[in-house]
């Protein structure tokens, strides 16, 4: 009853729940264990799901919807083992096509620090007296933000990509990873592949994952990766950080990292992470793409 009274009567501090793995837009956050009663037969969450069970660290604006029994007043949601509290949203109107069970909708924004791998998202219906029902579980696959839809973190049978070079930064500036491959191809968001028609067949091709914050449209990732699914062509790769536009931000702190997929002889995989370089870029270094940017290092691969 106490949590329900808070939901109806009070507004928590705006930063409450800011350190959680995800936030629920228009939701109310409460610290403590998720209320649930596994012995209860009502109220219940009948169904809950998102548009996809796969998401990426830092991904936002992810809609979930579901149905709750007619005696539900609100729905609470949390991660099974990694939440310091839970979010609560009110139910909506009845769905006349589903015996007038009550609809609910919520939009989730996941932090860049959410633990990747399989995650259990727990929903619990709460009635008008604050009484919770049993949990309803749904599984999510959280991918590392550098992985570009590779499912190795969620399926032990899937090998990771061979080599990933990632540039990340800490604000909403339009910063680009630029790499000159051994074949002379300049890889950037404008030309996001190492492929050249003159390359021999069978040569592994690197692909740029995204144009993060392109044209100053913040996407929440602040990360671009050059990804080789297979061993990259041998040679020296010249790596640049190009501040295309500062987008009204201050100093941009960046990190350049290398991820290598390792296959064990006895079976199984792992990803080896090496931090190559950290640094800063000043607003005055923004060049609109006129140059490749600041040269960071020469990297020998594989």
DOFISE-985331 format. One record per residue: y, z, x of N, C-alpha, C in turn; chain. Coordinates in nm, 3 decimals, padded with zeros to 5 digits. Atoms other than C-alpha are relative to their C-alpha. Layout:
DOFISE-985331
      n_v      n_w      n_u     ca_v     ca_w     ca_u      c_v      c_w      c_u  ch
        Y        Z        X        Y        Z        X        Y        Z        X   A
...
//
This chain:
DOFISE-985331
      n_v      n_w      n_u     ca_v     ca_w     ca_u      c_v      c_w      c_u  ch
  -00.120   00.000   00.082   00.000   00.000   00.000   00.126   00.000   00.086   A
  -00.115  -00.010  -00.088   00.230   00.083   00.289   00.041  -00.137   00.054   A
  -00.031   00.133  -00.052   00.202  -00.268   00.441   00.058  -00.090  -00.108   A
  -00.049   00.081   00.112   00.256  -00.427   00.099   00.144   00.037  -00.033   A
  -00.136  -00.043   00.027   00.567  -00.216   00.045   00.095  -00.057   00.104   A
  -00.083   00.058  -00.104   00.702  -00.333   00.378   00.023  -00.148  -00.025   A
  -00.010   00.144   00.026   00.630  -00.693   00.283   00.103  -00.028  -00.107   A
  -00.088   00.028   00.113   00.824  -00.666  -00.042   00.142   00.051   00.024   A
  -00.127  -00.070   00.000   01.108  -00.438   00.063   00.082  -00.012   00.127   A
  -00.071  -00.012  -00.126   01.197  -00.465   00.426  -00.014  -00.125   00.085   A
   00.005   00.111  -00.093   01.275  -00.721   00.692  -00.021   00.054   00.140   A
   00.024  -00.051  -00.134   01.116  -00.648   01.031   00.099  -00.061   00.099   A
  -00.086   00.060  -00.103   01.314  -00.707   01.352  -00.043  -00.143   00.027   A
   00.033   00.143  -00.014   01.333  -01.082   01.422  -00.094  -00.030   00.116   A
   00.087   00.027  -00.114   01.144  -01.051   01.754  -00.138   00.061  -00.017   A
   00.131  -00.058   00.022   00.847  -00.868   01.601  -00.104  -00.111  -00.006   A
   00.103   00.103  -00.008   00.536  -01.066   01.683   00.030  -00.110   00.099   A
  -00.039   00.107  -00.093   00.717  -01.272   01.950  -00.099  -00.017   00.114   A
   00.094   00.009  -00.110   00.451  -01.192   02.209  -00.140  -00.040  -00.044   A
   00.131   00.037   00.051   00.162  -01.297   01.985  -00.039  -00.141   00.043   A
   00.050   00.133  -00.038  -00.057  -01.598   02.059   00.049  -00.108  -00.095   A
  -00.058   00.095   00.095   00.082  -01.763   01.746   00.096   00.072  -00.092   A
  -00.094  -00.050   00.101   00.361  -01.718   01.495  -00.022  -00.077  -00.129   A
   00.010   00.063   00.131   00.354  -01.790   01.124   00.141  -00.015  -00.056   A
  -00.134   00.023   00.057   00.670  -01.949   00.990   00.007   00.060  -00.139   A
  -00.024  -00.066   00.129   00.809  -01.755   00.695  -00.103   00.113  -00.024   A
   00.094  -00.110   00.015   00.539  -01.493   00.759   00.062   00.131   00.048   A
  -00.045  -00.132  -00.041   00.587  -01.118   00.808  -00.106   00.060   00.092   A
   00.094  -00.053  -00.098   00.431  -00.954   01.113  -00.009   00.152  -00.008   A
   00.024  -00.143  -00.003   00.274  -00.607   01.118  -00.088   00.033   00.120   A
   00.083  -00.042  -00.112   00.138  -00.427   01.422  -00.120   00.078  -00.052   A
   00.120  -00.073   00.038  -00.206  -00.273   01.414  -00.115  -00.093  -00.035   A
   00.119   00.078   00.031  -00.553  -00.385   01.314   00.014  -00.074  -00.132   A
   00.002   00.079   00.123  -00.601  -00.655   01.055  -00.073   00.079  -00.110   A
   00.069  -00.073   00.107  -00.681  -00.480   00.722  -00.112  -00.085  -00.059   A
   00.112   00.071   00.060  -01.022  -00.576   00.589  -00.102   00.100  -00.051   A
   00.106  -00.084   00.058  -01.305  -00.433   00.382  -00.120  -00.089  -00.026   A
   00.116   00.089   00.010  -01.636  -00.607   00.437  -00.090   00.034  -00.117   A
   00.081  -00.040   00.115  -01.794  -00.411   00.152   00.062  -00.043  -00.132   A
  -00.071   00.035   00.124  -01.535  -00.531  -00.101  -00.047  -00.137  -00.051   A
   00.033   00.129   00.061  -01.610  -00.812  -00.342   00.125  -00.074  -00.048   A
  -00.127   00.062   00.035  -01.244  -00.883  -00.419   00.113   00.085   00.059   A
  -00.030   00.143   00.009  -00.985  -01.001  -00.346  -00.064  -00.074   00.118   A
   00.065   00.076  -00.106  -01.129  -01.280  -00.136   00.077  -00.129   00.028   A
  -00.042   00.135  -00.039  -01.016  -01.586   00.056  -00.120  -00.090  -00.022   A
   00.110   00.089   00.034  -01.232  -01.861  -00.088  -00.014  -00.112   00.103   A
  -00.001   00.116  -00.089  -01.131  -02.130   00.158   00.129   00.002   00.080   A
  -00.120   00.015  -00.084  -00.891  -02.180   00.450  -00.032  -00.097   00.112   A
   00.023   00.099  -00.106  -00.855  -02.468   00.696   00.132  -00.065   00.038   A
  -00.113   00.079  -00.046  -00.608  -02.667   00.901  -00.033  -00.147  -00.008   A
   00.023   00.144   00.003  -00.567  -03.041   00.928  -00.099  -00.043   00.108   A
   00.097   00.027  -00.106  -00.778  -03.029   01.246  -00.040   00.133   00.060   A
   00.041  -00.124  -00.063  -00.981  -02.765   01.421   00.035   00.000   00.148   A
  -00.037   00.011  -00.140  -00.850  -02.884   01.759   00.152   00.010   00.014   A
  -00.143  -00.011  -00.027  -00.509  -02.779   01.893   00.019   00.022   00.149   A
  -00.033  -00.012  -00.141  -00.334  -02.757   02.228   00.094   00.117   00.021   A
  -00.093  -00.106  -00.034  -00.161  -02.464   02.396   00.144  -00.049  -00.016   A
  -00.139   00.034   00.020   00.204  -02.466   02.294   00.026  -00.090  -00.119   A
  -00.018   00.090   00.114   00.144  -02.689   01.992   00.055   00.076  -00.120   A
  -00.062  -00.064   00.115   00.352  -02.608   01.685  -00.008  -00.084  -00.125   A
  -00.009   00.068   00.129   00.406  -02.703   01.324  -00.137  -00.043  -00.051   A
   00.137   00.029   00.042   00.033  -02.682   01.240  -00.023   00.061  -00.138   A
   00.016  -00.054   00.136  -00.027  -02.649   00.864  -00.143   00.047  -00.027   A
   00.126  -00.050   00.054  -00.306  -02.441   00.715   00.019   00.022  -00.150   A
  -00.006  -00.025   00.143  -00.388  -02.411   00.346  -00.134   00.056  -00.045   A
   00.124  -00.057   00.050  -00.646  -02.242   00.132   00.011   00.047  -00.143   A
   00.009  -00.056   00.135  -00.750  -02.074  -00.189  -00.040   00.147   00.010   A
   00.037  -00.141   00.010  -00.771  -01.705  -00.275  -00.031   00.032  -00.146   A
   00.038  -00.038   00.136  -00.914  -01.528  -00.578   00.124   00.038  -00.081   A
  -00.115  -00.017   00.090  -00.691  -01.471  -00.879   00.063   00.138   00.008   A
  -00.058  -00.134  -00.015  -00.639  -01.101  -00.796   00.069   00.020   00.134   A
  -00.068  -00.010  -00.130  -00.490  -01.177  -00.451   00.152  -00.002  -00.020   A
  -00.146  -00.004   00.002  -00.124  -01.099  -00.390   00.058  -00.066   00.125   A
  -00.042   00.056  -00.127  -00.095  -01.203  -00.027  -00.122  -00.026   00.086   A
   00.108   00.031  -00.094  -00.303  -01.327   00.266   00.046   00.038   00.139   A
  -00.026  -00.038  -00.138  -00.316  -01.177   00.616  -00.081  -00.088   00.093   A
   00.068   00.088  -00.094  -00.412  -01.378   00.925   00.023   00.051   00.142   A
  -00.008  -00.042  -00.140  -00.486  -01.295   01.290  -00.113  -00.064   00.077   A
   00.113   00.038  -00.084  -00.702  -01.395   01.583  -00.101   00.115   00.002   A
   00.106  -00.101   00.010  -01.035  -01.212   01.592   00.014   00.108   00.106   A
   00.008  -00.099  -00.108  -01.002  -01.042   01.931   00.123   00.007   00.088   A
  -00.111   00.007  -00.094  -00.665  -01.119   02.086   00.136   00.022  -00.065   A
  -00.127  -00.025   00.068  -00.398  -01.005   01.838   00.033   00.149   00.003   A
  -00.047  -00.138   00.009  -00.189  -00.687   01.847   00.044   00.035  -00.141   A
  -00.040  -00.022   00.137  -00.116  -00.725   01.478  -00.045  -00.118  -00.084   A
   00.039   00.108   00.091  -00.133  -00.970   01.190   00.122  -00.046  -00.078   A
  -00.106   00.060   00.079   00.085  -01.200   00.983  -00.041   00.000  -00.147   A
   00.026  -00.002   00.144   00.117  -01.184   00.605   00.090  -00.101  -00.070   A
  -00.076   00.093   00.084   00.222  -01.456   00.361  -00.040   00.022  -00.145   A
   00.036  -00.013   00.141   00.237  -01.440  -00.020  -00.081  -00.119  -00.049   A
   00.071   00.112   00.060   00.005  -01.653  -00.230   00.096  -00.080  -00.088   A
  -00.080   00.086   00.086   00.142  -01.941  -00.435  -00.061  -00.001  -00.140   A
   00.049   00.010   00.137   00.061  -02.057  -00.787  -00.147  -00.039  -00.008   A
   00.142   00.032   00.019  -00.282  -02.128  -00.935  -00.029  -00.149   00.013   A
   00.050   00.136  -00.003  -00.483  -02.444  -00.878  -00.088  -00.018  -00.124   A
   00.072   00.011   00.127  -00.592  -02.545  -01.228  -00.130  -00.078   00.015   A
   00.124   00.074  -00.021  -00.859  -02.771  -01.082  -00.107   00.087   00.066   A
   00.094  -00.091  -00.067  -01.023  -02.471  -00.909  -00.003   00.135  -00.071   A
   00.010  -00.123   00.081  -01.055  -02.216  -01.195   00.121   00.090   00.018   A
  -00.127  -00.072  -00.014  -00.691  -02.113  -01.141   00.004   00.095   00.119   A
  -00.011  -00.078  -00.124  -00.763  -01.964  -00.800   00.134  -00.032   00.066   A
  -00.137   00.007  -00.048  -00.443  -01.910  -00.605   00.009  -00.074   00.133   A
  -00.025   00.076  -00.122  -00.315  -02.150  -00.344   00.081   00.082   00.099   A
  -00.091  -00.054  -00.101  -00.163  -02.041  -00.016   00.014  -00.101   00.112   A
  -00.031   00.092  -00.110   00.000  -02.234   00.268   00.073   00.077   00.108   A
  -00.073  -00.058  -00.112   00.122  -02.137   00.612   00.007  -00.100   00.113   A
  -00.020   00.088  -00.115   00.253  -02.312   00.921   00.000   00.084   00.125   A
   00.018  -00.077  -00.122   00.151  -02.189   01.266   00.062  -00.071   00.119   A
  -00.050   00.048  -00.128   00.323  -02.227   01.602  -00.072   00.080   00.108   A
   00.078  -00.066  -00.103   00.099  -02.150   01.901   00.079   00.005   00.131   A
  -00.071  -00.015  -00.126   00.238  -02.018   02.229  -00.072  -00.076   00.111   A
   00.063   00.065  -00.115   00.172  -02.179   02.565  -00.099   00.094   00.069   A
   00.087  -00.098  -00.064  -00.008  -01.857   02.664  -00.125   00.031  -00.083   A
   00.119  -00.025   00.080  -00.269  -01.869   02.387  -00.123  -00.033   00.084   A
   00.120   00.019  -00.080  -00.614  -01.835   02.545  -00.073  -00.125  -00.049   A
   00.069   00.122   00.043  -00.790  -02.171   02.547  -00.150   00.025  -00.011   A
   00.142  -00.014   00.029  -01.148  -02.222   02.434  -00.019   00.024  -00.149   A
   00.025  -00.028   00.142  -01.315  -02.141   02.100   00.071   00.129  -00.044   A
  -00.070  -00.115   00.057  -01.111  -01.901   01.885  -00.036   00.014  -00.147   A
   00.025  -00.027   00.141  -01.182  -01.736   01.552   00.129   00.046  -00.066   A
  -00.117  -00.038   00.079  -00.890  -01.729   01.308  -00.050   00.068  -00.127   A
   00.050  -00.084   00.110  -00.941  -01.455   01.048   00.104   00.007  -00.112   A
  -00.084  -00.013   00.119  -00.796  -01.460   00.694  -00.056   00.113  -00.088   A
   00.039  -00.106   00.092  -00.801  -01.162   00.456   00.095   00.000  -00.118   A
  -00.082  -00.010   00.120  -00.678  -01.151   00.096   00.033   00.147  -00.028   A
  -00.047  -00.136   00.032  -00.479  -00.844  -00.016   00.049  -00.002  -00.144   A
  -00.042  -00.001   00.140  -00.427  -00.743  -00.381   00.134   00.070  -00.016   A
  -00.132  -00.054   00.028  -00.113  -00.608  -00.549   00.014   00.148   00.034   A
  -00.003  -00.141  -00.038  -00.209  -00.249  -00.460  -00.019   00.022   00.149   A
   00.017  -00.012  -00.145  -00.247  -00.323  -00.090  -00.145   00.008   00.043   A
   00.142  -00.010  -00.034  -00.627  -00.328  -00.104  -00.048  -00.132   00.059   A
   00.048   00.123  -00.061  -00.783  -00.580   00.138  -00.143  -00.032  -00.042   A
   00.136   00.044   00.023  -01.097  -00.782   00.087  -00.071  -00.029   00.131   A
   00.073   00.035  -00.122  -01.354  -00.915   00.336   00.068  -00.114   00.075   A
  -00.058   00.106  -00.082  -01.266  -01.149   00.618  -00.060  -00.136  -00.031   A
   00.045   00.139   00.005  -01.289  -01.526   00.604   00.031  -00.059   00.137   A
  -00.017   00.050  -00.136  -01.340  -01.690   00.945   00.001  -00.152   00.004   A
   00.001   00.143  -00.028  -01.254  -02.037   01.063   00.015  -00.019   00.151   A
   00.003   00.019  -00.145  -01.309  -02.174   01.414   00.102  -00.103   00.045   A
  -00.093   00.093  -00.062  -01.044  -02.339   01.630  -00.046  -00.030   00.142   A
   00.021   00.036  -00.140  -01.081  -02.524   01.957   00.139  -00.014   00.063   A
  -00.130   00.003  -00.067  -00.778  -02.448   02.177  -00.017  -00.065   00.137   A
   00.009   00.073  -00.126  -00.733  -02.695   02.462   00.112   00.042   00.094   A
  -00.109  -00.024  -00.096  -00.538  -02.625   02.783   00.105  -00.109  -00.013   A
  -00.105   00.099   00.023  -00.202  -02.798   02.768  -00.007  -00.116   00.099   A
   00.010   00.110  -00.096  -00.284  -03.005   03.078  -00.118  -00.093  -00.029   A
   00.129   00.069   00.012  -00.621  -03.131   02.944   00.004  -00.130  -00.078   A
  -00.016   00.125   00.073  -00.498  -03.409   02.715  -00.126  -00.036  -00.080   A
   00.106   00.021   00.098  -00.767  -03.375   02.448  -00.141  -00.003   00.061   A
   00.135  -00.013  -00.054  -01.060  -03.317   02.685  -00.061   00.130  -00.052   A
   00.060  -00.112   00.072  -01.305  -03.082   02.509  -00.082   00.093   00.090   A
   00.081  -00.080  -00.090  -01.453  -02.920   02.821   00.016   00.150  -00.024   A
  -00.025  -00.142   00.019  -01.293  -02.584   02.740  -00.070   00.056  -00.123   A
   00.063  -00.044   00.125  -01.466  -02.571   02.400  -00.147  -00.038  -00.010   A
   00.139   00.044   00.004  -01.797  -02.743   02.471  -00.054  -00.003   00.143   A
   00.049  -00.007  -00.138  -01.992  -02.647   02.787  -00.074  -00.124   00.046   A
   00.071   00.123  -00.036  -02.174  -02.982   02.775   00.095  -00.113   00.038   A
  -00.098   00.105  -00.028  -01.851  -03.181   02.819   00.062   00.024   00.138   A
  -00.063  -00.019  -00.131  -01.736  -03.234   03.179   00.152  -00.011  -00.010   A
  -00.146   00.015  -00.001  -01.364  -03.184   03.252   00.040  -00.128   00.071   A
  -00.048   00.115  -00.075  -01.149  -03.464   03.386  -00.010   00.030   00.149   A
   00.019  -00.020  -00.143  -01.187  -03.518   03.758   00.124   00.059   00.066   A
  -00.123  -00.041  -00.069  -00.823  -03.478   03.865   00.118  -00.005  -00.096   A
  -00.121  -00.005   00.082  -00.505  -03.372   03.687   00.114   00.053   00.085   A
  -00.122  -00.042  -00.068  -00.161  -03.352   03.846   00.103   00.031  -00.108   A
  -00.085  -00.044   00.111   00.075  -03.152   03.621   00.134   00.053   00.050   A
  -00.135  -00.052  -00.022   00.449  -03.091   03.627   00.042   00.074  -00.127   A
  -00.047  -00.078   00.114   00.570  -02.810   03.399   00.135   00.062   00.033   A
  -00.132  -00.059  -00.023   00.914  -02.656   03.350   00.032   00.096  -00.114   A
  -00.023  -00.117   00.084   01.082  -02.371   03.165   00.109  -00.015  -00.105   A
  -00.103   00.016   00.104   01.349  -02.522   02.937  -00.017  -00.135  -00.067   A
   00.015   00.122   00.080   01.412  -02.816   02.705   00.069  -00.121   00.061   A
  -00.053   00.118  -00.068   01.548  -03.055   02.965  -00.102  -00.114  -00.007   A
   00.086   00.118  -00.005   01.410  -03.409   02.975  -00.034  -00.025   00.147   A
   00.045   00.010  -00.138   01.219  -03.385   03.302  -00.126  -00.087   00.005   A
   00.112   00.094  -00.008   00.975  -03.657   03.408  -00.079   00.019   00.129   A
   00.087   00.014  -00.116   00.675  -03.660   03.640  -00.005  -00.148   00.038   A
   00.003   00.137  -00.052   00.701  -03.974   03.854  -00.091  -00.001   00.122   A
   00.097   00.008  -00.109   00.418  -04.075   04.086  -00.011  -00.146   00.045   A
   00.026   00.132  -00.056   00.391  -04.374   04.318  -00.143   00.002   00.052   A
   00.142   00.003  -00.035   00.018  -04.454   04.342  -00.021  -00.080   00.128   A
   00.027   00.076  -00.123  -00.147  -04.594   04.657   00.009  -00.151  -00.018   A
  -00.010   00.145   00.024  -00.151  -04.940   04.494   00.143  -00.046  -00.021   A
  -00.141   00.035   00.014   00.229  -04.928   04.471   00.055   00.015  -00.141   A
  -00.046  -00.014   00.138   00.245  -04.874   04.092   00.081   00.129  -00.016   A
  -00.084  -00.116   00.030   00.528  -04.640   03.987  -00.035   00.048  -00.141   A
   00.042  -00.056   00.127   00.393  -04.418   03.711   00.108   00.095  -00.052   A
  -00.101  -00.084   00.065   00.645  -04.262   03.471  -00.018  -00.018  -00.150   A
   00.012   00.021   00.145   00.690  -04.225   03.093   00.029  -00.144  -00.043   A
  -00.027   00.140   00.034   00.821  -04.584   03.095  -00.115  -00.092   00.038   A
   00.116   00.078  -00.046   00.506  -04.708   03.270  -00.112   00.100   00.029   A
   00.081  -00.121  -00.010   00.243  -04.441   03.203  -00.144  -00.018   00.050   A
   00.136   00.024  -00.049  -00.061  -04.582   03.390   00.004  -00.051   00.143   A
   00.011   00.053  -00.136  -00.171  -04.653   03.746  -00.059  -00.140   00.003   A
   00.070   00.129   00.005  -00.336  -04.975   03.629   00.088  -00.115   00.049   A
  -00.059   00.127  -00.039  -00.251  -05.301   03.799  -00.105  -00.109  -00.022   A
   00.095   00.109   00.025  -00.408  -05.633   03.704  -00.067  -00.047   00.128   A
   00.058   00.042  -00.128  -00.469  -05.696   04.073  -00.103   00.100   00.053   A
   00.100  -00.098  -00.044  -00.685  -05.380   04.103  -00.141  -00.054  -00.024   A
   00.138   00.042   00.025  -01.059  -05.445   04.142  -00.057   00.071  -00.121   A
   00.064  -00.062   00.116  -01.274  -05.376   03.839  -00.074   00.127   00.043   A
   00.069  -00.124  -00.026  -01.415  -05.029   03.821   00.086   00.107   00.065   A
  -00.090  -00.098  -00.059  -01.116  -04.859   03.986   00.043   00.100  -00.107   A
  -00.041  -00.103   00.094  -01.040  -04.526   03.818   00.149  -00.011  -00.028   A
  -00.139   00.014   00.041  -00.715  -04.541   03.623   00.055   00.137  -00.041   A
  -00.069  -00.122   00.041  -00.472  -04.249   03.590   00.095  -00.029  -00.114   A
  -00.087   00.017   00.117  -00.286  -04.204   03.261   00.091   00.121  -00.012   A
  -00.096  -00.108   00.025   00.029  -04.001   03.196  -00.021   00.054  -00.141   A
   00.039  -00.062   00.127  -00.033  -03.753   02.914   00.104  -00.018  -00.110   A
  -00.105   00.005   00.103   00.302  -03.765   02.734   00.136  -00.015   00.066   A
  -00.140  -00.004  -00.044   00.679  -03.805   02.763   00.062   00.124  -00.063   A
  -00.043  -00.127   00.058   00.766  -03.441   02.707   00.152   00.011  -00.002   A
  -00.145  -00.015   00.021   01.117  -03.375   02.569   00.075  -00.131   00.020   A
  -00.064   00.129  -00.016   01.188  -03.748   02.585   00.122  -00.014  -00.089   A
  -00.127   00.017   00.073   01.545  -03.832   02.480   00.052   00.131  -00.055   A
  -00.047  -00.135   00.035   01.611  -03.458   02.458  -00.054   00.050  -00.134   A
   00.067  -00.050   00.120   01.378  -03.415   02.158  -00.105   00.101   00.045   A
   00.088  -00.106  -00.049   01.213  -03.080   02.233  -00.134  -00.005  -00.073   A
   00.133   00.007   00.061   00.836  -03.091   02.175  -00.083   00.125   00.020   A
   00.072  -00.125  -00.020   00.735  -02.741   02.288  -00.097  -00.002   00.116   A
   00.097   00.007  -00.109   00.513  -02.867   02.571   00.065   00.026   00.136   A
  -00.067  -00.011  -00.130   00.754  -02.902   02.867  -00.101  -00.017   00.114   A
   00.105   00.027  -00.098   00.466  -03.049   03.067  -00.042  -00.146  -00.008   A
   00.054   00.134  -00.008   00.357  -03.393   03.183  -00.108  -00.003   00.108   A
   00.114   00.001  -00.092   00.026  -03.467   03.356  -00.046  -00.143   00.024   A
   00.067   00.124  -00.036  -00.120  -03.763   03.542  -00.148   00.033   00.008   A
   00.139  -00.040   00.019  -00.488  -03.755   03.444  -00.094  -00.113   00.042   A
   00.108   00.090  -00.038  -00.785  -03.923   03.610  -00.130   00.057  -00.056   A
   00.127  -00.045   00.056  -01.102  -03.892   03.405  -00.110  -00.004   00.105   A
   00.095   00.012  -00.110  -01.299  -04.003   03.711   00.075   00.013   00.132   A
  -00.062  -00.020  -00.131  -01.237  -03.966   04.083   00.109  -00.104   00.025   A
  -00.110   00.096  -00.018  -00.897  -04.122   04.164  -00.020  -00.085   00.124   A
   00.005   00.083  -00.120  -00.862  -04.409   04.411   00.055   00.077   00.120   A
  -00.040  -00.072  -00.120  -00.832  -04.274   04.764   00.134  -00.051   00.051   A
  -00.128   00.039  -00.057  -00.490  -04.271   04.923   00.104   00.108  -00.017   A
  -00.113  -00.094   00.006  -00.151  -04.104   04.932   00.083  -00.029  -00.125   A
  -00.080   00.009   00.122   00.037  -04.038   04.609   00.133   00.071   00.025   A
  -00.134  -00.058  -00.017   00.413  -03.983   04.632   00.045   00.057  -00.134   A
  -00.025  -00.072   00.125   00.519  -03.726   04.372   00.147   00.040  -00.008   A
  -00.141  -00.029   00.024   00.868  -03.688   04.224   00.017   00.079  -00.131   A
  -00.046  -00.062   00.125   01.037  -03.468   03.964   00.135  -00.061  -00.033   A
  -00.123   00.071   00.034   01.302  -03.671   03.786   00.066   00.065  -00.121   A
  -00.078  -00.057   00.109   01.562  -03.488   03.578   00.077  -00.114  -00.067   A
  -00.062   00.112   00.069   01.640  -03.773   03.340   00.125   00.045  -00.075   A
  -00.115  -00.054   00.074   01.870  -03.561   03.122  -00.012   00.151  -00.006   A
   00.002  -00.146   00.003   01.969  -03.195   03.130  -00.005   00.055  -00.142   A
   00.008  -00.036   00.142   02.000  -03.183   02.747   00.073   00.130  -00.032   A
  -00.078  -00.119   00.027   02.258  -02.904   02.762  -00.062   00.129   00.053   A
   00.067  -00.117  -00.055   02.021  -02.670   02.947   00.063   00.039   00.134   A
  -00.045  -00.043  -00.131   02.088  -02.471   03.263  -00.094  -00.049   00.108   A
   00.091   00.034  -00.109   01.882  -02.471   03.581  -00.142  -00.011  -00.053   A
   00.139   00.020   00.040   01.529  -02.605   03.533  -00.092   00.047   00.112   A
   00.101  -00.046  -00.095   01.253  -02.412   03.712  -00.129  -00.076  -00.028   A
   00.119   00.082   00.022   00.945  -02.629   03.766  -00.117   00.048   00.085   A
   00.124  -00.032  -00.070   00.586  -02.593   03.880  -00.083  -00.128   00.008   A
   00.089   00.115  -00.019   00.364  -02.866   04.024  -00.138   00.054   00.035   A
   00.136  -00.052  -00.019  -00.010  -02.796   03.997  -00.101  -00.113  -00.001   A
   00.110   00.094  -00.006  -00.334  -02.977   04.069  -00.125   00.068  -00.057   A
   00.124  -00.049   00.060  -00.653  -02.931   03.863  -00.111  -00.097   00.038   A
   00.113   00.083  -00.038  -00.988  -03.056   03.992  -00.124   00.049  -00.076   A
   00.125  -00.032   00.066  -01.307  -03.070   03.787  -00.114   00.009   00.100   A
   00.110  -00.021  -00.093  -01.609  -02.934   03.972  -00.131   00.008  -00.078   A
   00.132  -00.003   00.060  -01.970  -03.002   03.877  -00.095   00.076   00.093   A
   00.091  -00.080  -00.080  -02.222  -02.744   03.998  -00.139  -00.065   00.003   A
   00.133   00.060  -00.015  -02.558  -02.861   04.132  -00.100   00.062  -00.096   A
   00.093  -00.068   00.089  -02.735  -02.600   03.921   00.037  -00.021  -00.147   A
  -00.043   00.028   00.136  -02.553  -02.726   03.612   00.128   00.073  -00.035   A
  -00.125  -00.062   00.043  -02.224  -02.647   03.441   00.119  -00.052   00.078   A
  -00.124   00.051  -00.055  -01.862  -02.718   03.522   00.102   00.114   00.011   A
  -00.116  -00.087  -00.003  -01.542  -02.543   03.617   00.121  -00.082   00.041   A
  -00.124   00.067  -00.038  -01.178  -02.636   03.674   00.068   00.085   00.107   A
  -00.066  -00.067  -00.112  -01.018  -02.546   04.007   00.149  -00.030  -00.006   A
  -00.145   00.013   00.012  -00.642  -02.483   03.988   00.067   00.031   00.132   A
  -00.078  -00.024  -00.121  -00.409  -02.517   04.288   00.148  -00.021  -00.032   A
  -00.145   00.014   00.016  -00.035  -02.450   04.265   00.055  -00.065   00.127   A
  -00.046   00.076  -00.115   00.123  -02.708   04.493   00.142   00.033   00.041   A
  -00.142  -00.014  -00.031   00.493  -02.638   04.465   00.074   00.058  -00.119   A
  -00.095  -00.044   00.103   00.761  -02.453   04.268   00.141  -00.027   00.050   A
  -00.137   00.027  -00.041   01.132  -02.523   04.267   00.095  -00.002  -00.117   A
  -00.102   00.007   00.104   01.452  -02.572   04.070   00.071  -00.135   00.008   A
  -00.085   00.118   00.007   01.660  -02.867   03.956   00.130   00.041  -00.070   A
  -00.130  -00.035   00.054   02.032  -02.833   03.887   00.044  -00.102  -00.104   A
  -00.050   00.096   00.100   02.208  -02.989   03.586   00.067  -00.121   00.062   A
  -00.069   00.112  -00.064   02.408  -03.205   03.827  -00.095  -00.104   00.056   A
   00.098   00.095  -00.052   02.085  -03.373   03.943  -00.052  -00.096  -00.108   A
   00.040   00.092   00.106   02.036  -03.546   03.605   00.053  -00.140   00.031   A
  -00.039   00.134  -00.044   02.040  -03.922   03.669  -00.023  -00.109  -00.104   A
   00.022   00.100   00.104   01.948  -04.094   03.341  -00.111  -00.098   00.030   A
   00.109   00.089  -00.037   01.645  -04.251   03.508   00.038  -00.105   00.103   A
  -00.046   00.101  -00.096   01.846  -04.440   03.769  -00.080   00.002   00.130   A
   00.080  -00.013  -00.122   01.623  -04.312   04.053  -00.133   00.067  -00.037   A
   00.125  -00.072   00.027   01.268  -04.173   04.080   00.017   00.151  -00.006   A
  -00.025  -00.143   00.004   01.425  -03.828   04.118  -00.020   00.066   00.136   A
   00.016  -00.080  -00.121   01.358  -03.555   04.372  -00.143  -00.012   00.053   A
   00.134   00.012  -00.058   01.067  -03.621   04.608  -00.054   00.141   00.027   A
   00.059  -00.133  -00.013   00.834  -03.321   04.595  -00.098   00.007   00.116   A
   00.100  -00.002  -00.108   00.545  -03.407   04.827  -00.078  -00.130   00.001   A
   00.097   00.108  -00.013   00.294  -03.662   04.950  -00.137   00.064  -00.015   A
   00.130  -00.061   00.035  -00.048  -03.585   04.804  -00.112  -00.096   00.032   A
   00.116   00.082  -00.033  -00.371  -03.718   04.952  -00.114   00.031  -00.096   A
   00.112  -00.013   00.093  -00.649  -03.776   04.697  -00.106  -00.101   00.039   A
   00.047  -00.116   00.077  -00.930  -03.739   04.627  -00.013   00.125   00.087   A
//
